[in-house]
Amino acid sequence: MTKTARRRGRRAAVGAALAGVVAAGALATPPPATAATEVSSAPVVDASTTWRYLDDGTDPARGDANVRAWTAPGYDDSAWKQAAGSFGAKRGELAAVGPRVPKTLLNQYLDGQAAPNVPTFFFRTSFELAPGVADEVGEVVGDLVYDDGAVVWINGEKVAGFADDRVTEDANVQYAGSGASDPAAGSFEVDGDVLVDGPNTVAVALYQDRETSSDIYLDVPSIRLVEATDPGEVVATPPSRVILTPTESPETSQSFSWLAGDESHASGQVQIRPAAGGDVRTVDAYAAGAVNGNPLQHYSATVDALQPGTAYKYRVGLEGAWSEWFEFTTADPDDTDFQFVYYGDAQIGLDSTWPKVVAQAEASAPDSIGSVHAGDLINTGSNETEWRNWFTGMQTSAATTNVMAAPGNHEYSGDKLLTAWKANFEYPHNNPTTESIGDLADLAVGDTDVAKQYAAYFEHWTQFATETVYFTDYQGVRFITINATRDTTFLTPDTLPACAAADCPSTKVAALWTQFQAAWLDHVLEQSPSKWNVVTFHQPVYSTSAGRNEPTLRQYWVPVFQKHDIDLVMMGHDHTYARGYNNEDVTETPGITDGPVYVVSNSGAKHYELETDANNVWTNNGATQVLRGAGVTTYQVIDVSEGSLHYRSYLAEKTADATTDLPVGAVYDEFTVTKNDEGQKWVTEAGVEPPVEEPDTTRPEVSLVSPAAAGPFRELSVRVDATDDRGLQRIVANVYSGSTLVKSTQSTVADGAAAGSHAATVSLPSGEYTVRYNAQDLAGNISRTSTLAVTIDATRPTATVKDGAAFTAKDGATYSRVSFKLHDAGKVDKVEINGVVKDLSNHAWSDVNFVKPGVFGAVAGANTLVVHDVAGNTTTHEFTLR
């Protein structure tokens, strides 16, 4: 039996322990003796371990053709310096590096005094395993803190890399790393096969981001061994990172994701039941991937056929290792009042600031249906410790309400293809395709080199945009997420057709990716059925902090936002706060605008300075900042109602030099968006009332009589009631398939009929339609235009129910006597009432009269009429006889 087969399920042995307590290392006292093949729970490397290190900028390979020879056992490091960690320097001195103070000073500069920096620092230590122990180790688990990048080897085998995208395999001394301002925490897990009985060597390369970097830092607080278990055994460790994410139809479906509790969890399931009681339903999940060197599998599942506005309990995992039962409620299309929370970048302070921010937000938004996140949830996409801390902060919120997140540039750090993002989250697959980007798709049509290259980019982006560009409709709000990060690594297909022309798309990839999403966004907003539309992404179209500007995003996206008068544009990235509007939306009344609101928020512990007035991106690009601030950490609560969005930003933390005197917990910013049924909108500052809408007494008042439901119908008959006596002269119905107008019809009302019911009828092919209808009175005044959705099944024969001389289309009404007018181009073949059949001999139309119960199957009370045409199509009507 191989050790790999035995290693399934070690995380139960380590639990949540992250800190070592027993010294170990090449020069440390060995751990206490244990049974011959017993795996000790004590760390083999901890904070007191002594390391050999090289900090003079020389290459440890010493000319060896194997540049990684220095990482292997047997390498002679006796001439290196030695000390216990942590290690670091700040501008050449032993001083704080961010929030951490190193114990041992590294030589930061090549000449010992000033830049350029030593590019790479090298560290080695070792620990000993007794005979037989290596075979019993399932995995090696380690933690480290680094600035700016690091790679870890055990016995010459690379086991982990952190911000190591720029590290090459043909050199040791090189600049690499993320360039982050503070040290980052990381962790790794590797198969125990990397170990041997006897001495085991740990080697670490620590990288400076650039030759002028101000600091360097390394600490390895713990490396631990986890004992293997028998194959097939399911370790009873519950899943973690349980999260709800919305589907495109959150009224009737829900997506779930989680991280397996143990490697032995080779499958996953969701168990769900109504919270009020009922049968438990079990749904299989799919494996979404093991990422970032973490051997644990991610799972996702989507459950459909749920009831709207219903509370459900669920748990995830598998038999023997379930999570606790959580509760959530599906969207209720009849409920217009709810809250959602908007967060800017969490990113820094994930184990300190972030949990506090989320706790305050949850307390301020008890009616929240979920949260919107504007990117940079973490600092390094490849860092599992940061992902774990982000989910820990969101633990209750994520498991009970929906999370709608946009990726930021830091999600790509160390993870250019967003493998961690797509493993952790399950989002709707309604992203851009060539079917939803309008005329832009025409660029990919044809056999030219240019067209072929466009086609390759669009095909690649269709796949890549999945789960990073999406939308969901939730109780009258369309939440739209787009991806503002532009990097040729992830935007370039693996196979790109050659193109040498001046207009090749490869010459403008970043702009084209932005335009690709703009075309989709225009389509999505054109089709939106929701009263409110909000969009989230990371890099702001109007930057706030010093030195930042996004002209490409502004060029392609702002015109779409303005065209569709989107309600909220929620952004992050700048680690400052700002809120304002485009100047074209100014009204004559101070404190009132009538267009999109643009917001930049910061919900983490990283803070930047504000841009100067002279270089203010807002004022230099036709926009106005109502409020801007630095040194503030905020979260935002948006209250949604039928007629308004009420926005409040709260101070969660602030620095000593924050630009506000308000206390933590105070409302930092506030405004209201008010919108009537016709779409007229006002954005009002706190304390400012929206204009009073005067009743339009010139409009005729009409109400829809039928169709009362979506269908299906044989043909469309829009019937309205005039509720005043001014008289109508016509009813107009415009029918759309998607966004295309397919039929416009009007029905003239004879003699300017007064109050009563009037109809406009139109024949249509089978399909799904949207109808916009209104009515005109004798003076030419037009009623409000209303919208309804219908389904047409043109194969169905029609039947109109008649009571005496008065026609009506209301099934289910009660009649003293009835007749059925049957008509269809395909000819009516027969009818049946309550199962009793009457043959009509292929009549094109017929009146079938029933004057009382007992005739032709009719009974007193409820009756069912089924009409059959000669092709076998049917339609059903319900009626009641007295």
N, C-alpha and C positions, 0 to 999 in steps of 0.2 A: 504493500500500500504506500503510495507516495504521500509526502507531507502535504502537498497541495490539496489532495482529496480529504485530508483530515482537518484542514484549517477552517472549515465552515463554522462560523459562530463564535468568534473570539470576543466580540465587543462586550458580551455579558461579563467577561472576566475583568475588563478594565473599567466598565461602568462609565461614570462621568469623571473619573480621576484625571487630572491634568498636571499635577505638580508632583515632582519626585521628592523624597525625604531622606534617601540614603546616598552617600557619596560613592562615586564610581569613576573609572577612567584609567588611562594608561599609568598614571602616577598616584592614583588614589588607593585607599584601602579597599580590597575586594569585598563584595557583599558577603553576608554570613553564609556559611555552608548550609546546603540543603540536601535533601535526599538525592541519590545518585542522578536520577533523570528528572527531578522536579524543577519546573520553571518558576523562578522566584518572582514574587509580585513587586519586589523592590526595583526601582529604576536602575538601569545599567549605566546611564549618564544622567547627571543632575546638575544643579547650580554650582556645586562644589567641585565638579570634575576639573582636573588639570588638563589643559590642551597645549600641544606644541603649535606654534604659529609663526608664519613668515609674513612680514609687513614692510619689506624694503623695495618692493616692485620688481624683484627678479622672478624668473620662471622656475618653478620647482621641478620641472621635467629635466632640466640640466642637459638639454640636447637630445634626450631620449626620443626615438621615433614615436613612441607611445606617449602623447602629451599628457595622458591621465595616469602615468606611472606613479605619480606621487600619491594617488588615492588608494593604492593597493597595500596589503600587508607586506612586510619585509622592506619597505622603503625606509631609507636612513634619514630620519628627521632630527638626529641628535644635535645638529648645529642650530636648529631653530630655537627661538625663544620659548619659554613655557610660563604659563600662569593659569589661574582659574578665571572663568568669565564672571560677569559679562565684559565685552570688549567694545571700545569705541573711542570717538574723538569728536569734538566740536571746534572747528577752526583751529585744529592742531592741539587743543587742550582737553584735559579731562573735565568735561562739563556736560550739562544736560543735553541729550539729543531728544528733542521733543519732550515727552513726559518721563523719559527714562535716563538714569545716570549710570554710565558704565563704571565698572570697577577697575578694569585694566585699560591703560591708554594705548591705543594703536598709533603708529607712526603714519599720520595722514598724508604727508606730502613727500614726493619723490626726493626733494632736497632737504627734507626735515623742517622747512620753514614756511613755504608758501606754495600755492598752486603752481604747476599741475599736481593733482592728487595721485597717490598710488592707485592704479586702476583696480587691482584685485588682491585680496588678502586670503591666505591659505591656513587652514586649521586641521589638526589631526589629533585623535585620541583613540583609545582602545579599551575593550573589556574582555573578560575571559569567561568561557562557558565550560563547565565540567563535561566529561565524556557522556554522550547520550542525550544531553540537554537540547542541542540544536534540533534534533529530530522531533522534539516535543513542542517546539515553538510554532504557533500558527501564524503570527504576524508580529511585526515590529511597529510600534506606534511612537511617534516623536513629535515634539513641539519646538518651535524656535521663533525668535523675534529678530528681524533683519531690517537693514536700511543700507543699500537701495535694492539689492537683488542677491539671491543665494542659490547654490546647488549643493545637494547632499549625496554622498556616496557611502555605501557600506561594503567593505571588502572589494573595493574597486568597481562596484556596480552602482550606477546612478539610481537613487531611490526617490528623489524629490527635486523639484525646481520651483523657485519662487521669483516671479517677475524676471524670468530668464529668457525671454523671447530673443534677445540680442546676443545671447551666448552662442558661440560657434564651437565646433568640435575640433578645430585645427589649431587652437591657441589656448593658453591659460590666462595670460595677462591681457585683459581687455575691459573696456568700460561697458557696463550693462546695468539693467535695473529699471525701476519705474520712475524714479525722480520724485517720489512722494515726499512730503515735508516731514513726516513723522515715521518712526519705525512701525513696521507692520507685523502682526502675529500670523504665523502659519503652522500647519500641522501636516503630518504625512503618515500613511500606513502602507506597509509593504509586506509581501509574503515572507514567512519565516525561512523559506528556502535560501535566502541571501546569507544566512548565518552558517557557521561551522563550529564544531567543538574546538576549544582552545581559544587563542587570541582572535578577536574580531576588531577590525579597524573602521572607525568613522572618520570621514574627511568632509570638510566644508570649504567651498569657495565663496567668498563674500565680495560683491561687486559694487564699485562706485558708479553712479549713473553718468557722470561726466567729470572732466578734469577740474572743474571749478566748484564741485559739490561742497557744501559747507560742513557736512558731517558724515559719519560712518558708524554702524552699530551692529553687534551680533550677540545674541544670548541663546543658549540651548538649555532651557530649564529642565527638560526631561526626555529621555528615550526609554521605553518600557517594552517588555516582552509579554506576549499573550499566548497562553497555552492553547494548543490545538484540541479539538473535540472530535468525537467519532463522526464519520460521514453519515449524512442523512438526519442527524439529530437537529431538531428545531429548537434553538435557544430562545427561551421565553423573555426576550427583550422587546419591549413595544416599539413601534415605529416612532420616528420623530419628523419634524418639519411638515406636519399635517397642515394642508392649506386648501381652501376653497377658491376656485377661479371660475369666472362666469362663462357660460356658453353664449351663443348668439340668441338663444331663447331661454332666458333664466326663469320664466314662469313655469316651464315644464321639464327642465333638465338642469344638471349641475355637474361640474367637473371637480375631481378630487386628486390631489397629489400628495406623496409622502416619501420619506426615506426609510428603507428597511431598517429594522432594529439590529439585524445581524446578517452575516453572510450566508447563514443557513436558510434565510428567507428567499427561496428560489422562485416564489410566486407571490401574488398579492391579490386581495379582494376588498371590495367595499360591501359591508352589510348595512342595510338601511330599512327603516320602518317609520310609519307615521308616529309623531310624538304622542298623539292621543291614544295610540295603541293600534295594533294590527300585525299582519304577517311580516316577517323579516324577509327581505329580498337580498340575494347575494349576486354581486356583479363582479366578474373577473377584471383585473387590471392588466395593463401591458407594461413591460419593463422599459423605462425611459432612459436607462443608461447608468453606468457607474463612472463617475468623473473625478477629475482632480486628484487622482491617485487614491481616492477613497474607495475601498472595495465594496462598500454597501451599495445595493441597487436602489434606484429611484423607481417608483411606480406611479402610474396615473390611470384614472378611469373616469368615464362620463356615464352618468345614470340619466335615462330619459323616462318618459311616461309618468312624470310626477304631476301632482295637482297644484294649480296656481294658489298662491297665498296660503300655503300649508306648511306647518312646522314638521320637520323630520328629525329623527335621531339617526346617527350613523357611527360606525367605527371602521377602521382600516387595518390591514395587516393580513394575517392568515391564522389558521387554527393553531392554537398554542401560543400565539404572540400577537394579540389584538391590542389596538390602542384603547383608550377609554372611549365611552360614548359621548359624542358631541351633538349639538343641536343647531340647526339652521332653518331658515324659512325661505321658501321659494318666492319669487317676485309675484306681486299681486297687481294685475293690470288695472284694478279698480281703486287702488290706493295711490293717491297723488302726493301724500305727505310722508317724507322720510328725510334722513340725513346721510351724507357721506363725508369722509375725511380726505383731505388732500395733504400729502407730505412732499416736501422737497428732498434733497439728498440726505440720506441717513449716513452713509459712507464712513465717517470717522466718529469714534466714541460709541461703537456698536455694543460694547459691554458695559457702558456707563450712561452716556447721554441718551442713547436710543430707547432703552426700556422705559426711561422716565418720560420721554416725549409721548410714546405710545400710551402709557398709563394715563397721562393727562388728557390725551385726545379721547380715549375711551370714556373717561368720566364726563367729558364735555359733550359727547355725542352718543347718548344712550339709545337713540333710535337709528343708529347708523346701519346701513345695508352693506357697507364695505369701505374700502380705502383706495385712493388713487395715488400712485407713486411716480414721481417725475424723474426716475433714473438715478444711477449711482447709489443703489441700495447698499453696495459694499464698496471697498476700496480696490480690491484685486479679485477679478473673476475667478482666478485659479486657487484662491485661498479658502479652504474649507472651514477654517476657524471663523472667518468673517461671515460666511454664509450661516454657520451654526448660530453665531451671535445675533445675526439679523432675525432669523426665525425664532430664536428664544425671546427676543423683544416683542415679536408679533404673535406669540404662541396662542393666546386666547382669541385675539382678533382674527387671525388668519384661519383658524379652525372653525369659526362660527359665522363669519361674514366674508364676502367676496373681496379678493385682492386684484386690482387692475393696475399692473405695473408696466412702465416703459423702460427699455434698456438705456443706460447711459454709457459714456465712454469708458468708465471704469469696469463695467461688466465685461468689456473686451480685454481688459488688462490680464495678460497671461492666458487668455481664452478667446482667441480671435474668431472662432466659429460659434461662440456662445453655447458651448456644450453644457455648461453648468446651468445657464438660464433655461435652456429647453428641457433639461432634466428636472429642474425644480418646479417649473410652471407648465400648466396645460391651458392654452388659450385658443379661442375660436380660429378656425382655418379659413377666415374670410378676408385674407390679405390680398394685396394687389396681384392681378394677373392681366394678361393681354385682353381679357374680356371686360376688364373694369377700369382701364386707363384711357378710354376714349380714342381720339385720333392719334395719340402718341404711339399706339400699337401699330399704326401703319408704317412706322419707320422700320419695323422688323419684317416687312413683307417684301419678297423679291429675292433674286439670286445674286445681287451685287455683294461685294465684300463688306460694304457698309451695312447692308440689311442683315447679312448673316451674323455680323458682330452684334448688332442690336438684338437679334433674336437670341443669341447666346447669353447676353447680359440679362434680358428680360426673363428668360427661362430660369437662369440662376437666381435672380432676385425673387421670382415667384416662390421658389423653394426656401430661400434664405429668410424672406420676410415673414414666413409662417411663425406665428406666436410672438413676433415683435411688432407687427403692424396688424391691428385687428379692431373690431368694434363689438359692442353688445348694447342691446336696448333694454333698459331697466326702468319700468314704471314711468314712462314718459320722458326719460333721459337717454339720449344716445351717447354712450361713453366711447370715445375714439382714441386709440393709441397709435402714434407714429414713431418712427425711428430716426432721430436726428444725427446719429453718429455716422461719419463718413470715413471709411478706411479702405484703401484699395486691396488690403489683404483679404477681407471677407467679401468685398464687392466684386472681386475678379473670379470668373469661372475657372475650374480646373483646366478646361480646354477652351481656349479662346481663338476663334478663327482669325487669321492674319488680315490686317487692313492697313493700308498705307496712305489712304486718302486724307485730305485735310479735314473732312467732316466725319471721321471715324469716331464712334462713341468712346473709344479708349482714351481720347484726348480730353474728355470732360466727364469722367466717371462720377465724381462727387456731385456735380451739378445735376447730372442725369438721374442719379439715385434720388435726389431731392425732388426733381420734376416727376419722376415715376410715381412717387407717393402723392404729390400734389394732384396729379390727374385722378388717382384713386380716391383721394379725399374729396375732390369735387364731385365725383360720382356718388360717394357714400352720403354726402350731405344733400345732394339732389334727391336721393332716394329715401332720406330719413323720414320715418313716420312720427318721430318724437317731437314734442313741443320744444324740448330743451336739447341743445347739442353742445357738448364740451369736448375738448381735445387735450391730450397730455403728451408731452415729449420732453427731452432733456435740455439740450442747448437752446437758449432763448433766442427768439427772433429779435427781441430788444434786450441786449445785454446790459448788465447793471454794474458788474465789478470791473475794476481797472484792467485795461489792456485786452478786453474781450469784445468781439464783434462777429456777427454771423450774417454777412450780406447775402450769401447764397440761400440760406433758409428764408430770410426776409423777402428775397426776390420772388421765390416760388410759392411760399406758403401764405404770407400775409394777404395777397390778393384773394386767395380762396377763403380765408377767414372773413375778410371784409365782404366779399360777394354774398356769402351765405349768412352774414350777420351772426356768426357763431357766438355762443353766450359766454363761455369761459375758455381761456387759453392758459393752461397750467404748466409751468416750466420749472426747471431747477438749474443745476450746474454752476451758478455764479457764487454760491455761498454768501449771498446777501439777500435782502428782501426788496422787492419793488412791485408796484401795481400802477397801472395807468391805461391809456386808451390811445387810439389813432386819432389824429386831429380832425379827420374828416367826420368824426362822430360827435363833434361839439354841438350843443344846442344853444339857444338864446338864453337859457336859464342857467345861472351858475349852479354847479353841483349836480347837473343832469347831463348825461351823454346818452347816446342811443345805439351804440355798436358793441363790438366784442370788448371784453375786459381781459387785459394781458397781465399775468401774475408770475413773478419769480419768487420761489420760496426756498428756505434752507432749514432742514429738520435735523441736522447733525451738529457735530462739535467743531467742524472746520469753518473758518471765517476768513473772508477776503475783504479788501478795501474797496470802497466805492470809486467809480470813475470820476474824474474831474468834470466840472461844469463845461469846460471847453470841449472835452471829448465825449460828452454824454451821448451815447448811441441813440437814446430815445429822442432827445430834442434835435439831434442832427439828422433824424430820419422821419420827421413828421409825426412824432408821438409825444405824449405828455405823461410824466410821472406824477401821480397824485401823492404817492408816498414812496420813499426809499430809505433803507436803513442797513447798517452794518453792525456786526457783533451781536446779532440776534438769531436765536433758534426758535422757529415757529412751527405750528401745525395749523391747519385750516379746517373749519367745520362749515359745511354748506347745507342749509335747511331748504329742502325742496317742497313746494306746495303747488297747487294747480295754477296759481297766477304769479308766483315769484320764486326767485332764488335768493336766499339771504346768506351772505358770506361774512364770516368772522375769522380773523386770524388772531391766534393767541400766542403770547410770549411763553415759551417753555423753559428757555434758559437765555442768559445774556452774558457777555463778557464785561470786564471792568471798563472798557472803552466803548461800550455800545452807544449807538446814536439816539437812544431814547431813555427818558427818565421813568417810564412806566415800570411797575414792578412785574416780576415773573408771575404768570397766571392772569395778567390783564388782557383785555381785548386790545390788540395792537392795531388792527385795521378792520374796517367794516363798510359794507355797501349792500345794496339790494338791486336785483334785476327784476323788473316787473314786465309782464308780457300779457296782452289780451288774446282773445281767441283768433283775431285776425293777424296776429304776429307783430303788432306794433309794440315796441319795446322802449323802456327807459331804464337807465342805470343811475341810481340816486345814491348820493353820499349819505352817511348816517345822519339822521335828523332832517333830511330833505324829503318831502312828499312827492310822489310822481304826479304828473298832471291829471286832473280829473277828467275822465272820459264822458263827454256829454252824450246823452242818448240820441241816436240818429233816428229822428221821427219820420224821416223821408223814406226809410227802407220799408218795404212790405215784410211782414213777419210770416215765415213759413216753417213748418216742421215736417220732418220725414215720416211718412206713413209706411212705405215699403221700398225696397226689401228690408225687412226687419232683421235679417241675418245674412251671413255671407253667401249662402247658397248651398249646393249648386242650383242654378235656374236654367230653364230652356232659353229664355231671352230676358233681357233686362227691361224692367218697367219701373222707373223712378216715379213714385207717387208721393206728392206732398199735400199737406193741409195748409190752406191760407187761414191765418188766425185773426186777420182783420177784414174789414169790409170794403177796402178800397178797390177790390177787383184785380184779377190777374189777366194779363194778355198772353204770356207764354212762360213755359218752363224750359230751361236749357240744361243739357247734360253733356259734359265732355268726358270721354272715356279714354283712359291711358293704359297701355301695356308697358309696365315699367315706367320710363320717363317719356315714352313715345305716344303722342296723341293718335289714336286709331279711329275714333269716330266722334263727331260732334252732331248732336241732334237737338231739335227743339220742337215742342208741342204747343200749338196755339190753343189758347183757352177760349172756347166759343162765347161770344157776347160779353167778354170781360167779366166772367163769373166772379162772384164775390166769395165770401168764406166758404170753404168746402175742400173736397179732395180732388186733385187733378194729377194727370200722369203724362210722362214722356217715355215712349217705348222705343227700344232699339234692338235689332238682331245682331249677334256677335258670334264669331267662332268660339269653340271651347277654349277656356283659358282663365287666368287670374287677371283681374282688372281693378283699377282704381277709378272712381267716378267723382268728378267735381260738378256739383249742380247748384243752380240758383233759380230764382223766379223774378219776373218783371211785372210791375203793376201797370195800370192804364196810363199813368203819368210818366212812365219810363224809368221809374226808380227800381233799383235792383236789390234783391235781398242779399244777405250775407252768403258767400259761397261756402259750401260745406263739402266734406269728403267722406266717401264710404268705399269699402272694399267688397268685391263680389266675385263669385266663381260662376262661370258659365259652362254648362254641359249641353252643347248644341245637339247632342244625340237624343236628348230626352223629349218625348212628346209632351205637349202642354195640356193643361186642363184648367179652366176658369170656373170657379164656384159661383153660382148665381142663386140669389134668394129672391124669388119673385122677379121684379123688373130691375132690381138694384144689383149691380155687379160689385164684387169685392174680391180682393186677393188674400184675404185673411183666413188662412187655414185655422181650424180649431174653433171658429165662431159657431154659435148655435142657431139652427134654422128650424122653421116650422115645416117647410117643404123646400126641396132643392132641385136644381137641374145642373148638369155639368156640360159646359160647352167644350167639346173636344176638337182640337185642330192641330194638324201637323203636316208638313210637306211630304213626309214619308208615309202618311196615312195611318190612322188609328186602326188597330186590328181588333182589340177587345178591351173590355174593362172588367174589373171585379170589385165587388164590395164585400168586405169581410170574408173573402175567399169564394164567393159565388160569382161565376163568370158569365158575362154577356158578350156574345160574338157580334161585332159591328161590320164584318164582311169588307174589310179594307176601305172603309170610308175615309175620305180626306178630312171630313169633319162630321160631327153629329151632336144633336141634343139628346141626352139621355135623362129622362125625367123620373124622379122618385118623389111621390107625393106624401108618403107616410111610412112609418116604421112597419116592417113586415113585408115590404115589397122589394124583391130582388136583393135579399140579404141584408137590407137596412134594418137597424134596430134603434130603439129609443136610447139615447145616450151617445157614446163615442163610436164612430165608424171610420173605417179605412178604405179609401178608394185608390186602386192601382190601375194606371192607364198603360197599355202595351201598344207599341207601334209594330209594323210588319217586320221590322228588323230585330225585334226582341228587346228594344230599349224600353225602359219603364220610368214612370214618375209616380210619386205617392202623395196623396193629400189626406189630411185628417179633417173630419167634420163631425158635428154633433147635431142630433135631431131631438126636438122636444117631444 
